[in-house]
Amino acid sequence: MFNSIGKAVRMERIMNRNTGKTVIVPMDHGVSVGPIEGLIDMSKTVDMVAEGGANAVIGHIGLPKYGHRRSGKDIGLILHLSASSTLSPKPNKKVLVNTVENAMRMGADGVSIHINIGDDDESDMLRDFGKIAVECSYWGMPLIAMMYARGVKIEDEKDVNAVKIAARIGAELGADFVKTNYTGDPDSFAEVVAGCPAPVLIAGGSKSNEEEMFKTIEDAMKVGAKGLSIGRNVFQHKNPMLFVKAACAIVHENLTAKEALEMLRSEK
């Protein structure tokens, strides 16, 4: 009972309680690719996305230690538990670098893990996933699973059949939210949502223009997505605060991509 109450309280900190949806800005890239544009000053970026209305940010231990909740509006904190770097000979192999219990001690409202389905080391990552899911259940900690289809058998990471399997595994193993690739069109992504019992969040992927990103968000929301978890398209935008504000309007207020784009350009 107490665990379920704790999870309910924490869930309210990382999502909009009125809509049941969420806008999350991942900032865990410092481990994988280093100090890229937009993440040099983490405190500044967190303040901007919080001001724009983001529900939560994702980062490693360094985020609360060096850049979270210094000033401005409050925002939910999700600590990422898995990592690898692009310098590794096996960058798709994610290993655990933090624990659920330690994340709780650091004040996290949720935790996240990254799993590459189809990778040579898939079995190790799935074993870690199961371990973390059990710990999250015990402590009442929300779990976001970043589920990607990446491996020698996978020619296209956005192929609907591959994405459906990856997303379903996330739900089957206990995730409270499943983050995965948008498949490119609403009809195919509707299959992903229908086949995943857990709420689905779309990943941002590589940097794209505002019009394309807003259209992706609109189409995903129309077929049942429960929000987004977008990094570079947010923190590398010229004005992250305004971009998040417009994205939140699509997710939480049902604005169209066109209306969100007009809002963004009118406030620049």
Summary of the structure (lengths in Angstrom):
residues: 268
radius of gyration: 17.1
end to end distance: 47.5
largest distance: 49.1
contacts: 971
relative contact order: 0.14
helix: 45%
strand: 17%
